[in-house]
Amino acid sequence: MRIGILNWSARLAGGVEHYLATLLPGLRAAGHEVAFLSEVAAPSDREPIPLPGGTPAWCVEELGVARAFEGLRAWKPSVLYAHAIREPALEGRLLDVAPSVWFAHQYHGTCVSGTKTFSFPAARPCAREFGLACLAHFYPRRCGGLDPATMVADYRRQAKRLELLRRYRMIVTHSEHMRTEYLKHGVTQDRVRRIPFLLRPPSAPRGHVRAAGKLAEILFVGRMERLKGGAVLLRALPSVCAALSRPVRVTLVGEGRERGDWERVAARVQEETSGLEICFAGWAAPEEVDRHYSASDRLVMPSLWPEPFGLSGPEAGRYGVPAAAFAVGGIGEWLKDGVNGCVAPGDPPTVEGLARAVVRCLADTAFHEKLQAGARAEAARHTPERHIPALLEIL
């Protein structure tokens, strides 16, 4: 089979691209030919997605639409496997090239802003079906920006994306939450399939359990954007430190528009809280992220929006690192309270609820050891041996 992979970026920009970096050699090892088409070569400060030797690749930004399409058509793909395509007009043309399968990593075509979150009066998940009525909620519930032109343009873009999704032969998703989202938007049951996700192999030594009374290492990994909840985590730390009665070190890995604001909150919280150290580590390559996972006791995912899956949780689980998170989106499908981590109520998410979840996981060494074992067991479900055969059956 000749499988053409489609994505917006040719570089390791985020979770989708790291998934592709693991998938491509797996498909080749399974005996299939692969090719890769991207919209852009950005962001320039990230490494290119490593392609197996001899993989044909075309970038629309570098070659132009005509030459990129000419190359893809000449390669004669059996099927196209599409991911985060940003331009609907380009996506529509790609659907004419070969039978296509879409991987729903995000709320593509089902939300004006793509966040599926009401932000006012408090952040909480939105379960509405996408449609014209969303425009009436956009300003009062602060779903996105305040520019009416942007609102209308985003609505039209998402409406076009939803229309295009109905042309795919199959939609693949990594959570029942996302499968239900597309069923709600008119995609028939036989065309939406949930399959096990694919985690990249660990690249650092396994983590360990620290003795009670020692330093507690807490980790955040993700984009530093408002709905990722970093400010909520920082405001929860005084309660965490008071309840644990031992030193706490928090490391935040990532970059984003909110970093400056989070650093200001962190400075104030650290100054007011005895025994607390907060470190901003910046963006990190996968190997560096793995070292952070391996050195941590607890991953905290304070996302306020309904994460389609929540990749960093199972990634941390490869190192026996349990997670604390709000019960939003697809997180509850891999995070089981008292099994591989601790869950805080997510509708609405609160500082107090998150603090209690973090403390529960770290207050008792025996309980933490149990959660470590559960985290490893959950991560073991997301392997190439399970993902690739399920995907190939669909392709």
C-alpha positions in Angstrom: 0.0 0.0 0.0 1.2 3.5 -0.8 0.2 5.8 2.1 0.4 9.6 1.6 0.7 11.4 4.9 -0.7 15.0 5.0 0.0 17.6 7.7 0.3 21.4 8.0 3.9 21.4 9.2 7.0 19.5 8.1 8.7 20.2 11.5 8.3 18.8 15.0 5.9 21.6 16.0 3.8 19.6 18.5 2.2 16.3 19.5 0.8 15.6 16.0 4.2 15.9 14.4 5.9 13.7 17.1 3.2 11.1 16.5 4.0 11.2 12.8 7.8 10.8 13.5 7.0 7.6 15.3 4.4 6.4 12.9 6.2 6.8 9.6 9.0 4.3 10.3 6.4 1.9 11.7 4.4 1.9 8.5 7.6 1.4 6.5 8.6 -1.5 8.8 5.2 -3.1 8.2 6.0 -3.2 4.5 4.2 -0.1 3.1 5.5 2.8 1.1 5.0 6.3 2.6 5.2 9.8 1.3 4.7 13.2 3.0 3.1 16.5 2.0 3.0 19.5 4.2 1.6 23.0 3.9 4.6 24.9 5.4 8.2 24.3 6.6 7.5 26.3 9.8 8.2 26.8 12.7 11.8 27.4 11.7 13.2 26.9 15.2 12.0 23.2 15.3 13.7 20.2 13.8 12.2 18.7 10.6 10.1 15.6 11.1 12.5 12.7 10.5 11.4 10.8 7.4 12.5 7.2 6.6 15.3 7.2 3.9 13.9 7.6 0.4 10.5 9.0 1.5 9.2 11.4 -1.2 8.2 14.8 0.4 6.6 17.9 -0.9 6.1 21.3 0.9 3.4 23.6 -0.6 5.1 26.7 0.8 8.4 25.8 -0.8 7.2 24.3 -4.1 3.9 26.0 -4.7 0.5 24.3 -4.9 0.9 23.1 -8.5 4.3 21.4 -8.2 3.4 19.9 -4.8 0.2 18.4 -6.1 2.0 17.2 -9.3 4.5 15.3 -7.2 1.8 13.7 -5.0 -0.4 12.7 -7.9 2.6 11.3 -9.8 3.4 9.1 -6.8 -0.1 7.6 -7.1 -1.0 7.1 -3.4 -3.4 4.3 -2.6 -4.8 6.3 0.3 -4.2 9.6 2.1 -3.9 9.9 5.9 -4.6 13.5 6.8 -3.9 15.4 10.0 -3.8 19.1 10.9 -4.5 20.7 7.5 -5.0 24.4 8.1 -6.3 25.7 4.8 -9.7 24.3 3.8 -9.2 25.1 0.1 -6.0 23.0 0.0 -7.7 20.2 2.0 -10.6 20.1 -0.5 -8.1 19.7 -3.4 -6.3 16.9 -1.6 -9.5 15.0 -1.2 -9.7 14.7 -5.0 -6.3 12.9 -5.2 -7.1 9.6 -3.5 -9.4 8.0 -0.9 -8.7 9.7 2.4 -8.8 9.1 6.2 -8.7 11.9 8.7 -7.2 11.7 12.2 -9.2 14.0 14.5 -6.5 15.3 16.8 -8.5 18.5 17.5 -12.0 20.0 17.3 -11.7 20.4 13.5 -15.0 21.6 12.1 -17.0 21.5 15.4 -16.2 24.8 17.2 -15.8 28.4 16.0 -12.6 28.9 18.1 -11.5 25.3 18.2 -11.3 25.3 22.0 -14.8 23.9 22.8 -14.7 26.1 25.9 -16.8 28.8 27.5 -14.4 31.3 29.2 -17.0 33.5 31.0 -17.9 33.8 33.8 -15.5 30.9 34.4 -13.7 28.4 32.1 -15.8 25.3 31.5 -16.2 22.8 28.7 -18.8 23.4 26.0 -20.9 20.5 24.7 -22.9 22.5 22.0 -23.2 21.3 18.5 -21.5 23.6 16.0 -23.9 25.9 14.2 -25.2 29.5 13.7 -26.3 29.6 17.4 -22.6 29.5 18.4 -22.3 33.0 17.1 -24.8 34.2 19.7 -22.6 32.7 22.5 -19.3 33.8 21.1 -19.1 37.3 22.8 -21.2 36.7 26.0 -19.3 33.5 26.8 -15.9 34.7 25.6 -15.4 31.7 23.3 -12.7 33.5 21.3 -11.5 37.0 20.4 -13.5 40.2 20.3 -13.1 41.1 16.7 -16.4 40.5 14.8 -14.5 40.0 11.5 -12.4 37.3 13.0 -15.4 35.6 14.5 -17.2 35.5 11.1 -14.0 34.3 9.3 -13.4 31.6 11.9 -17.0 30.4 11.7 -16.9 30.1 7.9 -13.6 28.3 8.1 -14.9 25.7 10.6 -18.2 25.3 8.6 -16.1 24.5 5.5 -14.0 22.1 7.5 -17.1 20.3 8.7 -18.4 20.1 5.2 -15.0 18.6 4.0 -15.0 16.0 6.9 -18.1 14.4 5.3 -16.0 13.6 2.3 -13.5 11.4 4.1 -14.0 7.7 3.9 -13.2 7.3 7.6 -12.4 9.5 10.6 -9.9 8.1 13.2 -9.8 9.3 16.7 -7.9 8.5 19.9 -10.7 8.9 22.4 -14.4 8.0 22.7 -14.9 11.7 23.6 -13.8 12.8 20.1 -15.7 9.9 18.5 -18.9 11.1 20.1 -18.1 14.7 19.1 -18.2 13.7 15.4 -21.2 11.4 15.7 -23.0 14.4 17.2 -22.1 16.4 14.1 -23.6 14.0 11.6 -20.8 11.6 10.8 -22.2 8.0 10.7 -21.1 5.4 13.2 -19.4 3.2 10.5 -17.2 6.1 9.5 -15.7 7.1 13.0 -13.3 4.7 14.6 -11.5 5.0 17.9 -8.1 3.2 17.9 -5.3 2.9 20.6 -2.9 5.9 20.4 0.7 5.6 19.6 3.4 6.8 22.1 7.0 7.3 21.1 9.5 5.0 22.8 11.0 6.3 26.0 14.5 7.7 25.7 15.6 8.1 29.3 16.0 5.8 32.3 12.9 4.9 34.3 11.7 7.1 37.1 11.8 6.1 40.7 9.9 6.5 44.0 11.3 8.9 46.5 11.1 8.2 50.2 8.5 10.1 52.2 9.6 13.4 53.6 12.0 14.2 50.6 11.6 16.8 48.0 8.4 16.5 45.9 9.0 17.0 42.2 5.9 18.3 40.2 6.0 18.7 36.4 3.9 20.6 33.8 4.5 19.9 30.1 2.6 21.8 27.4 1.9 25.0 25.6 1.8 28.0 27.9 -1.6 29.2 26.9 -4.5 30.3 29.1 -6.7 27.2 28.7 -3.7 24.9 29.6 -4.3 26.1 33.1 -0.8 26.9 34.3 -2.0 29.9 36.3 -4.5 27.7 38.1 -1.6 25.2 39.0 0.5 28.0 40.3 -2.3 29.4 42.5 -2.8 25.9 43.9 0.8 25.5 45.1 0.5 27.2 48.5 -2.2 24.7 49.5 -0.2 21.8 48.1 2.9 22.9 50.1 1.0 23.4 53.3 -0.7 20.0 53.0 2.5 18.0 52.2 4.7 19.7 54.8 7.8 19.1 52.7 9.8 21.0 50.1 8.2 21.1 46.6 9.9 21.9 43.3 7.7 22.6 40.3 9.1 22.5 36.7 7.2 24.0 33.8 8.3 22.8 30.4 7.1 24.6 27.3 6.6 28.0 25.7 3.6 30.2 24.8 1.9 33.6 25.0 1.1 33.2 28.7 4.7 32.5 29.9 5.3 36.1 31.0 2.1 36.2 33.0 2.8 32.8 34.5 6.3 33.8 35.5 4.9 36.9 37.4 2.3 34.7 39.2 5.1 32.2 40.0 7.4 34.9 41.5 4.6 36.1 43.8 3.6 32.6 44.9 7.2 31.5 45.5 7.9 34.6 47.5 4.9 34.0 49.7 5.3 30.2 50.2 8.0 28.5 52.2 9.7 25.5 50.8 8.5 26.1 47.2 10.8 26.3 44.1 9.4 27.1 40.7 11.5 26.7 37.5 10.6 27.6 33.9 12.6 25.2 31.7 11.4 26.6 28.3 10.7 24.5 25.2 12.4 21.1 25.2 13.1 18.4 22.6 11.5 15.0 23.2 14.7 13.6 24.8 14.8 16.5 27.2 11.1 16.1 28.0 11.7 12.4 28.8 14.4 13.4 31.3 12.0 15.7 33.0 9.4 12.9 33.2 12.0 10.5 34.6 13.0 12.9 37.4 9.4 13.8 38.4 7.0 12.4 41.0 3.8 13.8 39.6 2.6 15.3 36.3 0.0 17.9 36.6 -2.3 18.6 33.6 -4.4 21.6 34.7 -6.1 22.0 31.3 -9.3 24.0 31.6 -10.5 23.1 28.1 -11.8 19.6 27.1 -8.5 18.0 25.9 -9.2 15.6 23.0 -6.9 13.2 24.6 -4.1 14.7 26.7 -0.9 13.2 25.3 1.6 14.2 28.1 -0.3 12.1 30.6 0.3 8.7 29.0 3.8 9.9 27.9 4.7 10.5 31.6 3.2 7.1 32.4 6.0 5.4 30.4 8.2 6.5 33.4 5.7 5.5 36.1 4.7 9.1 36.7 1.1 9.4 37.7 -1.0 12.4 36.7 -3.3 14.9 38.4 -5.8 16.6 36.1 -9.3 18.0 35.7 -12.0 15.7 34.4 -12.4 17.3 31.0 -12.6 16.0 27.5 -10.8 12.7 26.8 -8.6 12.8 29.8 -10.9 10.6 31.8 -10.4 7.8 29.3 -6.8 7.2 30.3 -6.7 8.8 33.8 -8.5 6.7 36.3 -8.8 8.1 39.8 -6.9 6.1 42.3 -5.4 3.8 39.6 -2.9 5.9 37.6 -3.5 9.3 39.1 -6.0 11.6 40.8 -8.8 13.5 39.1 -10.3 16.9 40.1 -13.8 18.0 39.1 -13.7 19.8 35.8 -17.1 21.5 35.3 -16.0 24.1 36.4 -12.3 23.4 37.2 -11.1 25.1 40.4 -7.8 25.9 42.2 -9.0 24.0 45.3 -10.0 20.9 43.4 -6.7 20.7 41.6 -4.7 21.2 44.9 -6.6 18.3 46.5 -5.9 16.0 43.6 -2.2 16.8 43.7 -1.9 16.3 47.4 -3.8 13.0 47.3 -1.2 11.5 45.0 1.8 12.6 46.9 0.8 12.4 50.6 1.3 8.7 51.0 4.3 6.7 49.6 2.4 3.4 49.3 -0.4 5.0 47.4 2.0 6.8 45.1 3.8 3.5 44.3 0.4 2.0 43.4 -0.3 4.9 41.1 3.2 4.5 39.5 2.4 0.9 38.6 -1.0 2.0 37.2 0.6 4.7 35.1 3.0 2.2 33.5 0.2 -0.2 32.8 -1.9 2.5 31.0 1.1 3.7 28.9 1.7 0.1 27.8 -1.7 0.2 26.0 -0.5 2.8 23.5 2.2 0.9 21.6 3.0 0.5 17.9 2.0 -3.2 18.2 -1.6 -2.1 19.0 -1.8 1.1 17.0 -0.4 0.3 13.6 -2.4 -2.9 12.9 -5.6 -1.1 13.9 -4.7 1.9 11.7 -3.7 -0.3 8.7 -7.0 -2.2 8.9 -8.8 1.2 8.4 -6.4 2.4 5.7 
